[in-house]
Amino acid sequence: MSASRRRKTLDLPIAYASSRVVGEHPRRLTTLDGARTQDKIASSMSNPLQAASIPGEVVLVVDDEDDIRRLVSFNLDEAGFRVETVDTGAGALAAAARLKPAVVVLDLMLPDLSGTEVCRRVRADAALSDAAVLMLTARGDEYDRVLGFEVGADDYVVKPFSVRELVMRVRGLAVRARERRLARGARDEGKRLRWRGLEIDPVRHRVTVDGAELGLRPLEYKLLAIFIEHPGRVFSRTDLLREVWGISPDTNTRTVDTHIRRLRERLDAHSEAIETVHGFGYRLRDPS
């Protein structure tokens, strides 16, 4: 990498960086006081999911702030993605229709359309059904998070944010989007996982509730599947972050609770399938 390209990371403003890391690539970290740790391999590379390459997958970054677009696109490019950036909601919809991205990193506060409206329109387009949406926004209230998931977001990251965590989350979403595409073309092998009226086809990633198909997003599916595949096991929030999101356990665990709440709402009459074990985490309730 040329010296001029390395400086891109160092020259970016730090207003939206995490409290520790501004930007990074596997050979150099930049911290708030400007100190640089030479030849440090990022700890995320020890995780197989984080280290997995997603060659050629397209990520669309939608944000009206130049600094954020530059910071995010640079680091996603370093992680091996093909990145396109736009600064308006209309531009996002046009680019999404043209590119069919694996992941859309979407700000909520855009100058024309709101990010929630962009997400709604993406979800309404059958040609973009596999695209994962990660909302990246300064609006971190629980109401905003829940609203984001209700309109179809797959994940939600609040500014200020850790660049490394963001890249890890995007990578995880891209992996799940690819798994979903592959599962759609798989043949039915007849294997089923059941809990009362819930039934999961683990090969084709389909869920039915009392015989009717339930359309879950990839992350929702994986969250439900891990409970049904391990009946009785208690999963801590740390366990779920590692197993479902593929990210480090030092991440804010509110994202787990918000997803559990949303999944219970989607399961409706079967919401009691996921039981809270106070002080420990969650497990699949005994069906008897």
C-alpha positions as CSV (number, residue, x, y, z in Angstrom):
1,M,0.0,0.0,0.0
2,S,1.3,3.4,-0.9
3,A,2.2,6.0,1.7
4,S,-0.5,8.3,0.3
5,R,-3.2,5.7,0.7
6,R,-2.1,5.0,4.3
7,R,-2.5,8.6,5.1
8,K,-6.2,8.5,4.1
9,T,-6.9,6.7,7.4
10,L,-4.8,9.0,9.4
11,D,-6.2,12.3,8.0
12,L,-9.8,11.5,8.6
13,P,-11.6,13.5,11.3
14,I,-12.4,11.7,14.5
15,A,-15.8,13.0,15.3
16,Y,-17.5,9.7,14.7
17,A,-14.8,7.3,15.7
18,S,-15.1,5.1,18.7
19,S,-13.6,6.2,22.0
20,R,-10.5,4.3,21.1
21,V,-10.2,3.4,17.4
22,V,-10.5,5.9,14.6
23,G,-9.6,3.7,11.6
24,E,-7.5,0.7,11.1
25,H,-6.2,-1.9,8.7
26,P,-4.4,-5.1,9.6
27,R,-1.0,-3.4,9.8
28,R,-1.7,-0.1,11.6
29,L,-4.1,1.3,14.2
30,T,-4.9,5.0,14.6
31,T,-5.9,6.1,18.1
32,L,-7.4,9.4,19.3
33,D,-4.1,10.9,20.5
34,G,-2.6,10.2,17.1
35,A,-0.2,7.5,18.3
36,R,0.2,4.6,15.9
37,T,0.9,1.0,16.8
38,Q,3.2,-0.4,14.1
39,D,2.8,-3.9,12.7
40,K,-0.1,-4.9,14.9
41,I,-2.3,-7.6,13.5
42,A,-5.9,-6.9,14.3
43,S,-7.3,-9.3,16.9
44,S,-10.4,-9.9,14.8
45,M,-8.3,-12.0,12.4
46,S,-8.4,-14.9,14.9
47,N,-12.1,-15.3,14.4
48,P,-12.8,-17.6,11.4
49,L,-15.9,-15.6,10.4
50,Q,-14.1,-12.3,10.6
51,A,-11.1,-13.6,8.6
52,A,-13.3,-15.1,5.9
53,S,-12.9,-13.4,2.6
54,I,-16.0,-12.2,0.7
55,P,-14.4,-11.6,-2.7
56,G,-16.4,-9.4,-5.1
57,E,-19.3,-8.7,-2.7
58,V,-20.7,-5.2,-3.2
59,V,-21.4,-2.9,-0.2
60,L,-23.4,0.3,-0.8
61,V,-22.6,3.1,1.7
62,V,-25.3,5.7,2.0
63,D,-24.4,8.8,4.1
64,D,-24.6,12.5,3.5
65,E,-21.4,13.2,5.5
66,D,-18.2,13.0,3.3
67,D,-16.0,12.1,6.2
68,I,-18.2,9.1,7.2
69,R,-18.4,7.9,3.6
70,R,-14.6,8.1,3.2
71,L,-13.9,6.4,6.5
72,V,-16.3,3.5,6.0
73,S,-15.6,3.0,2.3
74,F,-11.8,2.9,2.9
75,N,-12.0,0.3,5.6
76,L,-14.5,-1.9,3.8
77,D,-12.3,-1.7,0.7
78,E,-9.4,-2.8,2.8
79,A,-11.5,-5.7,4.0
80,G,-11.9,-6.9,0.4
81,F,-15.4,-5.6,-0.5
82,R,-16.3,-3.6,-3.6
83,V,-17.7,-0.3,-2.3
84,E,-20.0,2.2,-3.8
85,T,-21.0,5.4,-2.0
86,V,-23.9,7.8,-2.4
87,D,-25.1,10.8,-0.3
88,T,-28.9,10.8,-0.9
89,G,-31.9,8.5,-0.5
90,A,-32.8,8.7,-4.2
91,G,-29.2,7.9,-5.1
92,A,-29.3,4.9,-2.8
93,L,-32.4,3.5,-4.4
94,A,-30.9,4.0,-7.9
95,A,-27.6,2.5,-6.9
96,A,-29.2,-0.5,-5.2
97,A,-31.3,-1.3,-8.2
98,R,-28.2,-1.2,-10.4
99,L,-25.7,-2.9,-8.2
100,K,-27.8,-5.5,-6.2
101,P,-25.5,-5.1,-3.2
102,A,-25.0,-7.8,-0.6
103,V,-25.1,-5.1,2.2
104,V,-26.4,-1.5,2.4
105,V,-24.9,0.6,5.1
106,L,-27.6,3.2,5.6
107,D,-27.7,6.5,7.5
108,L,-31.2,7.5,8.8
109,M,-30.8,11.3,8.4
110,L,-30.5,12.0,4.6
111,P,-31.2,15.3,2.9
112,D,-34.1,14.0,0.8
113,L,-35.7,10.7,1.9
114,S,-35.3,9.3,5.4
115,G,-33.2,6.2,5.9
116,T,-36.3,4.4,7.1
117,E,-38.2,5.2,3.9
118,V,-35.2,4.0,1.8
119,C,-35.2,0.8,3.8
120,R,-38.9,0.3,3.3
121,R,-38.5,0.7,-0.5
122,V,-35.5,-1.7,-0.6
123,R,-37.6,-4.3,1.3
124,A,-40.5,-3.8,-1.1
125,D,-38.3,-4.6,-4.1
126,A,-38.2,-8.4,-4.7
127,A,-35.0,-8.0,-6.7
128,L,-33.3,-6.8,-3.5
129,S,-34.7,-9.4,-1.1
130,D,-31.2,-10.8,-0.4
131,A,-29.7,-7.4,0.4
132,A,-28.9,-6.9,4.1
133,V,-29.4,-3.4,5.5
134,L,-27.2,-2.1,8.3
135,M,-28.4,1.2,9.7
136,L,-25.5,3.5,10.8
137,T,-26.9,6.5,12.6
138,A,-26.5,8.9,15.5
139,R,-30.1,8.1,16.6
140,G,-29.6,5.4,19.3
141,D,-32.8,5.4,21.3
142,E,-34.6,2.1,21.7
143,Y,-37.5,3.5,19.8
144,D,-35.3,4.3,16.8
145,R,-33.7,0.8,16.9
146,V,-37.0,-1.0,17.1
147,L,-38.4,1.2,14.2
148,G,-35.3,0.3,12.2
149,F,-35.9,-3.4,12.6
150,E,-39.6,-3.0,11.9
151,V,-39.0,-1.5,8.5
152,G,-36.6,-4.3,7.6
153,A,-33.1,-3.5,8.9
154,D,-30.9,-6.5,9.7
155,D,-28.5,-4.7,12.0
156,Y,-28.2,-1.3,13.7
157,V,-24.9,0.6,14.7
158,V,-25.0,3.9,16.6
159,K,-22.5,6.7,16.0
160,P,-19.9,7.2,17.4
161,F,-18.8,3.7,16.3
162,S,-15.9,1.4,16.1
163,V,-14.6,0.9,12.6
164,R,-13.4,-2.6,13.3
165,E,-16.8,-3.6,14.7
166,L,-18.6,-2.1,11.7
167,V,-16.5,-4.1,9.3
168,M,-17.1,-7.3,11.2
169,R,-20.8,-6.7,11.2
170,V,-20.9,-6.0,7.5
171,R,-18.8,-9.1,6.9
172,G,-21.2,-11.2,8.9
173,L,-24.2,-9.8,7.0
174,A,-22.5,-10.6,3.7
175,V,-21.9,-14.1,4.8
176,R,-25.5,-14.6,5.8
177,A,-26.8,-13.1,2.5
178,R,-24.6,-15.5,0.6
179,E,-25.8,-18.5,2.7
180,R,-29.4,-17.4,2.0
181,R,-28.8,-17.4,-1.8
182,L,-27.2,-20.8,-1.6
183,A,-30.0,-22.2,0.6
184,R,-32.7,-21.0,-1.8
185,G,-31.3,-23.3,-4.5
186,A,-30.8,-26.3,-2.2
187,R,-33.1,-29.3,-2.5
188,D,-35.4,-30.4,0.3
189,E,-33.6,-33.2,2.3
190,G,-36.6,-33.6,4.6
191,K,-34.8,-32.6,7.8
192,R,-36.8,-30.5,10.2
193,L,-36.4,-28.9,13.6
194,R,-39.5,-28.4,15.6
195,W,-40.9,-26.6,18.6
196,R,-44.6,-27.0,19.0
197,G,-46.1,-25.3,15.9
198,L,-42.7,-23.9,14.8
199,E,-40.8,-25.8,12.1
200,I,-37.4,-25.0,10.6
201,D,-35.9,-26.4,7.4
202,P,-32.2,-26.0,8.2
203,V,-31.2,-26.8,4.6
204,R,-33.3,-24.3,2.8
205,H,-33.5,-21.8,5.7
206,R,-37.3,-21.7,5.8
207,V,-39.5,-21.3,8.9
208,T,-43.2,-22.2,9.1
209,V,-45.6,-21.4,12.0
210,D,-48.6,-23.7,12.2
211,G,-48.0,-24.6,8.5
212,A,-47.7,-21.1,7.2
213,E,-44.3,-19.8,6.0
214,L,-42.8,-17.1,8.1
215,G,-40.5,-14.7,6.3
216,L,-37.6,-14.0,8.6
217,R,-34.5,-11.9,7.8
218,P,-31.2,-14.0,7.7
219,L,-30.1,-12.8,11.2
220,E,-33.6,-13.5,12.7
221,Y,-33.5,-17.0,11.1
222,K,-30.1,-17.7,12.6
223,L,-31.1,-16.4,16.0
224,L,-34.1,-18.7,16.1
225,A,-32.3,-21.7,14.6
226,I,-29.5,-21.6,17.2
227,F,-32.1,-21.9,20.0
228,I,-34.1,-24.7,18.4
229,E,-30.9,-26.6,17.5
230,H,-29.8,-26.5,21.1
231,P,-32.9,-27.1,23.3
232,G,-32.4,-26.3,26.9
233,R,-29.0,-24.6,26.5
234,V,-28.7,-21.1,28.0
235,F,-27.0,-18.7,25.7
236,S,-25.6,-15.5,27.3
237,R,-25.6,-12.3,25.3
238,T,-21.9,-12.8,24.8
239,D,-22.5,-16.3,23.4
240,L,-25.1,-14.9,20.9
241,L,-22.9,-12.1,19.8
242,R,-20.2,-14.6,19.0
243,E,-22.4,-17.4,17.5
244,V,-25.0,-15.4,15.6
245,W,-23.3,-12.0,14.9
246,G,-19.8,-13.3,14.7
247,I,-18.5,-10.3,16.6
248,S,-16.5,-9.7,19.7
249,P,-18.2,-10.0,23.1
250,D,-17.1,-6.5,24.2
251,T,-19.8,-5.0,22.0
252,N,-22.8,-3.3,23.5
253,T,-25.2,-6.1,24.2
254,R,-28.4,-4.1,23.8
255,T,-28.4,-5.2,20.2
256,V,-29.1,-8.7,21.3
257,D,-32.0,-7.7,23.5
258,T,-33.5,-5.6,20.7
259,H,-33.3,-8.5,18.3
260,I,-34.8,-11.0,20.8
261,R,-37.7,-8.6,21.3
262,R,-38.2,-8.2,17.6
263,L,-38.0,-12.0,17.0
264,R,-40.6,-12.6,19.7
265,E,-42.9,-10.2,18.0
266,R,-42.4,-12.0,14.7
267,L,-43.2,-15.3,16.3
268,D,-46.5,-13.9,17.6
269,A,-48.4,-16.7,19.3
270,H,-45.2,-18.7,19.7
271,S,-43.2,-15.8,21.2
272,E,-42.8,-17.7,24.5
273,A,-40.5,-20.2,22.7
274,I,-37.5,-18.0,23.7
275,E,-37.3,-17.8,27.5
276,T,-35.4,-15.2,29.4
277,V,-33.1,-16.7,32.1
278,H,-32.6,-13.7,34.4
279,G,-29.0,-12.9,35.1
280,F,-27.7,-15.4,32.4
281,G,-29.3,-14.9,29.0
282,Y,-31.9,-16.8,26.9
283,R,-32.9,-20.4,26.0
284,L,-35.5,-22.4,24.2
285,R,-38.4,-23.0,26.5
286,D,-39.3,-26.6,27.3
287,P,-42.2,-27.3,24.9
288,S,-44.1,-29.6,27.3
